[in-house]
Amino acid sequence: MKLAKVLASEIVVCAGSGGVGKTTVSAAIALEASLRGRSTIVVTIDPARRLANSLGLEQLSNTPKRIPKEKFEAAGLPPCSLDAMMLDTKTTFDELVIRYARSEQKARKIINNRFYQAISGALSGTHEYMAMEKLYELSMEGNYDLIVIDTPPTRNALDFLDAPKRMTSFLEGKLLKWFLLPAIGGGKGLFKIANFAAVSFLKVVQKIVGAQVLSDTAEFFANFEGMYEGFKQRAQAVYELLRKPTTSFVVVTAPTNESVEEALFFAKTLRSYELPFGGLIVNRVLPDPDLPAKVAAKTEAAKAVLGLARRFEQIALKERRSLERLESEVEPELWVQIPYQTEEVVDLKALKNIAELIFGSAGKRPL
């Protein structure tokens, strides 16, 4: 069976650039694992609610939600142990602050700080870091045989791997804190510290952003002092978890030159990071149009249709060339393709069809 390692894993991380169908693939993998008797949870950060819709749920939250047995029965499937949740980045960040703050009072000061409220959901790398944090939390709780993570949509798949380092570097912010030292001092002596470069910098920033914003920023870094090590240690613990042989990274890509190039680069990078590569899934592959070389078009409407068909043929040909590149660089058992679907994946039955295209399975079987 292709991608055999994936369904035997304890953690599956679905990675790839935005818009390639990671959410649907993540849900299909989780569904197939649950049908094979494994207690499974799938976690997404996708705010478009595609995961909830495909699982037959109205909405998801930051706590696991079990897929009702009637949803399985309606799809003609046996009821299984399948949970789903949508990551709430802000709530997860708050929980981390509470865990690492020196006191509850310190934690509340940070959480109520306006600068923190502004960056906790928007800071570069926050979504990815919190997805890793939730993964670690679920793994340590030990309630599931398999955890499937649908990584946040990014322009570059490598952003998921680099995000924790970017975020912890910002929070540690030695250069920024050096500039903010006078403001951290607070009070009437705001500009009395003999750090003339920092004072000049602060005067300019204060004019641009306002004194209150500057004060909130300085207060945030002052209260965050001493928590950086906890965040960095947790990030390192997650990396170690991701390196375990029971983890599989599944790279999802589209059948275009640019997307395939990125997917191949990401797969190579996984190996250089000593992270386990489980396989590659090419999503939405167009069928071969098999258009005759000579087709007569006598009417304007027929000519228009033929023109569209020829354009379709050209796109399909480019896709085939991209797939040939995959054939030459990825072992046959480590990649599969999903044909373009004419209908949206909106329920468990459609999701099961996707799983069958990936794993070639049909029904519940033991691993």
C-alpha positions, 0 to 999 in steps of 0.5 A: 500500500502506498504511504503505508507509514502514514496510517501507522504513525502516531503524529501526521503533519500535513504541510504545504503552501496555501490553497493546495487542499491540506485541510481536506487531505488531513481530514481524509487521513484522520477518517481512514485511520479511525475506520481502521480502528485507531482513536484519532483527532484532526486539528486545523487552524483553517478559519473557513470551516472547511474541516467542520463542513467535511466532517458534518459539523456546524463548527469547531472550537479549541477543545476536541469534538467527537464526530457523532455516530449518526454522521458515520451511519448517514455516510454508510460507515461504521461509527468510529473514534474520530475527534476534531478541533480548530486551533484558537491561537489567542487562547493557546498563547494565553495558556502558555503565558499562564504556564510560564509566568512567574505568578498569576498576577504577572500572567494577567498583566501580560494577557491584558496588555494591549500590545500583547493582545495586538501581537498574540494573533498576528505576530509572524510565526504565532499560528505555527508555534501554537499549532506545534504547542497544541500538538505537543499538549495532545501528545502528552495527554495520550488520549489518541492513537493518532494526531493529524495536524493541518498546518496553517496556510503559508506562502512557503511550507518551510514557514511551519518549521522556522516559525518557532525560532522566529517567534522566540527570537522576537520575544527574546528581542534583545535589540528591541529591549535595548531600545526600550530600556528607558521606557521600561524604566517608566515614570517621570524618568522615562528619558533620564537613563543615559542611553542616548541612542535609545532615547533618540529612537524612543522620541521618534517612535513616540511621535509616530505611535503615541506614548500609550502604545510605547508604554504598553510595548515596554510594559509587555517586555518588562513583564515577559522577562524571564519567560523566554527560556520556557518558550524556547524549551517547549519549542525544542521539545516539540522539535524532538517530538517531530523527529521521532520515527512515529511521526510522518510529514505528508507534503500536499501539493498542486500539479503545477511546476511552481508547487511541485518545485516547492514540495520537492524542496520541502521534502529534501529539507525535511530530511536535512532537518532529520524529520521523517518524510511520510509521503507526497500527495498531489491534489486536483490532478486534471484528467487526460482530455484525449482530444483528437488531433483534428476536430471540425468546428462549424459554428461559433459556439463549437469553436468556443468550446473547442478553444476551451478544450484545447486550453484544457489540454495544454494545462493537462499537458503541463501537469503531466510534465510536473508529475514526470518530475515527481516520478524521477525524484520520489519513490513510487510508494511515497507519492500519490495523486488525487484526481480533480473532483467536480464536487466539493467535499462536504460530508464523510462519504465524500471524504471517504472517497478521497481517503480511498484515492490516497490509500486505495482502501475500502472499509475497516481493516486492522493495521 
